[in-house]
Each structure stands twice: as C-alpha cells, then as structure tokens.
Amino acid sequence: MHVVRSFNTQSMSPDVVGEVRVAVTYRGPKGEATVDNVLVDTGATHTVIDAGLAEALGLVPRWRHTFETANGFRDLDVAEAEVEILGRSMKMSVAIADLNLVGMTTLENLGFKVDPVRKRLEPTTGFLFGELVIPRFVLDELQRIADSPDTLRRSRGRRGLEILTTLQKGPTPVELSDADVPGIAEVDGKLVSLARASRGAILTTDFNLNRVADLQGIRVLNVNSLANALKPAFLPGDELRVKIVQDGKEPGQGVAFLDDGTMIVVESGHRFLDREVDVLVTRVLQTVAGRMVFAQPRLE
C-alpha cells in the first residue's frame, strides 16, 4: 500500500494561530471556479478539491490513492486540474474529497511560502517555480543542431542537451511533453502557441522569441536578463584588471572579457594584446544584447 500524507482535517478550525487562507481558482474541462477562503495546510502534502466542484468542472479521476490524514487512512480518487493562486498557475494532481485545501507541494511548485505572522503567502526567492515542461519538438530540434556538420552549431546543440540533462537532476520538476501544434512549423511559433494554451511562461535566451511572446501577453523568463541582473555594476572610475584578447572594431581598441561574459572595450588597448593590464572604466552601455563596458588603460 502506497501512502502519501495529504491533508489534515483537524486544522480546519477557524481559530488556528497563524492560519493562512487564500482564493484558489480550479480549472477543468468544463470551465473554472474560484473558491475564496481556502485553507493552506502546512501539514499537508497534496491539494484537495471538493467532490461536487470536481464533478462540475468535469475532472476525471485518473487513479486512486491511499492517503494518510489526521483521521486515519482514506482511499481517494486523484484527478488532474489547473490550480491558480495569486496569479500563478500550473496543472497538477488534486485529491477529490469533501473539502477544498491547499497542500505544500502546490505552494512549492507555484513558488510560495507561508508567512504565519502576517497570515499570508509570500513569493519564494528564485528564478524558476512550478514544473519545467520540455516539448518533444524542442528536444528534436536540439538533436538536429547537435548533429549539424557545422562545428559551432554542433557544439551548441550538444551543450544544450547537456544542460537539459543537468536540469533533470536539479530540484525543479522536468517533464518531457509530446504536446505539439501541427499547424505551425517553426519551433518558436509552437512554443508561443503552447504557452498561450497552457497559461504557462516561456524560458529562453532568445531575444526575438522574448519580444514576440511579450507582444502577445505571454510571460517570459529570460535567462540572459537574469544573468545581466546578477552581474556586478560598474561606475566610471572603477578599476579592473583584464587581459586583452582581441582587437576592437575601432583602430587601436582592444577587447577583454570578464568571467561572466561582459565585454570590456579598452581604448588604445591594442598595444596590450595578449597581456593583462589595469584599466579604468569610462562608461557603461546597456544594450538589448547585453552590457558593454568601455575603459582606458590606467596611467601610472
């Protein structure tokens, strides 16, 4: 017998100290319904939906599970529903019982934590929350790139496959999905269409895909934007020690790169090619592609 701690019916008392209640929207094949004042049970694992509401939304039981509750063991049907709390939503398994209740797995997947003092939910720190869904057509595209005769494309494709393997081993749940959009050929178009249909967000480093999705009201998690936000800020007069690795576009310029990929353009830096040099920042230029720092050699 497989047992999962699901919910604690004893915590339904309205006078529990630190109790948190929220509005929850459940979505199913027949529509959606918002239930106010749903208890967030920090002693529960699964989220629960009232049987009458589940039937009204057209939720179909997919399997039956034995759950441990405060009142003993119960065999309950489990269905798939989309659950939304405070603007964040995802599809998940919900147990069908005689009450509505939010479990901790839902909070973790949606990126919330309980503040028992203020009696409310707070967003957890982090970039990703919920489940990371990788459509099969994205995996196929990566495989084609990894098999490319072009050395650079092949290297990028293989690196992409390595990153996906790393993500599967991380704390964020990863699902390979067979969902497709037959009427659209381009991968970007398929991603936008699936994100709109599932009310999901797109995780990308592609600036053009970011713009297209943003114009259509789809939330985008841009990894490049995150990386830029985490890079150290530079001000005119800051001193850096860099290695000039190549010539710049303008005569006499030299180019260096920091460990995080930031480009440093050094005026009159050509004469220091393949050497380390102390430079002073003169200005910083933020572009849609990233950040460029301009500097000049420090005069002794």
C-alpha positions, 0 to 999 in steps of 0.5 A: 500500500502506497501512502502519501500524507495529504491533508489534515482535517483537524486544522480546519478550525477557524481559530488556528494561530497563524492560519493562512487562507487564500482564493484558489481558482480550479480549472477543468474541462468544463470551465473554472471556479474560484473558491475564496477562503481556502485553507493552506495546510502546512501539514499537508502534502497534496491539494484537495478539491471538493467532490461536487466542484470536481464533478462540475468542472468535469475532472476525471479521476485518473487513479486512486490513492491511499492517503494518510490524514489526521483521521486515519487512512482514506482511499481517494480518487486523484484527478488532474486540474489547473490550480491558480493562486495569486496569479500563478498557475500550473496543472497538477494532481488534486485529491477529490474529497469533501473539502477544498485545501491547499497542500505544500507541494502546490505552494512549492511548485507555484513558488510560495511560502507561508508567512504565519505572522502576517497570515499570508503567502509570500513569493519564494526567492528564485528564478524558476517555480512550478514544473519545467515542461520540455516539448518533444519538438524542442528536444528534436530540434536540439538533436538536429543542431547537435548533429549539424556538420557545422562545428559551432552549431554542433557544439551548441546543440550538444551543450544544450542537451547537456544542460537539459540533462543537468536540469533533470537532476536539479530540484525543479520538476522536468517533464518531457511533453509530446504536446505539439501544434501541427499547424505551425512549423517553426519551433518558436511559433509552437512554443508561443502557441503552447504557452498561450494554451497552457497559461504557462511562461516561456524560458529562453535566451532568445531575444526575438522569441522574448519580444514576440511572446511579450507582444502577445501577453505571454510571460517570459523568463529570460535567462540572459536578463537574469544573468545581466541582473546578477552581474556586478555594476560598474561606475566610471572610475572603477578599476579592473584588471583584464587581459586583452584578447582581441582587437576592437572594431575601432583602430587601436581598441582592444577587447577583454572579457570578464568571467561572466561574459561582459565585454570590456572595450579598452581604448588604445588597448591594442598595444596590450594584446595578449597581456593583462593590464589595469584599466579604468572604466569610462562608461557603461552601455546597456544594450538589448544584447547585453552590457558593454563596458568601455575603459582606458588603460590606467596611467601610472 
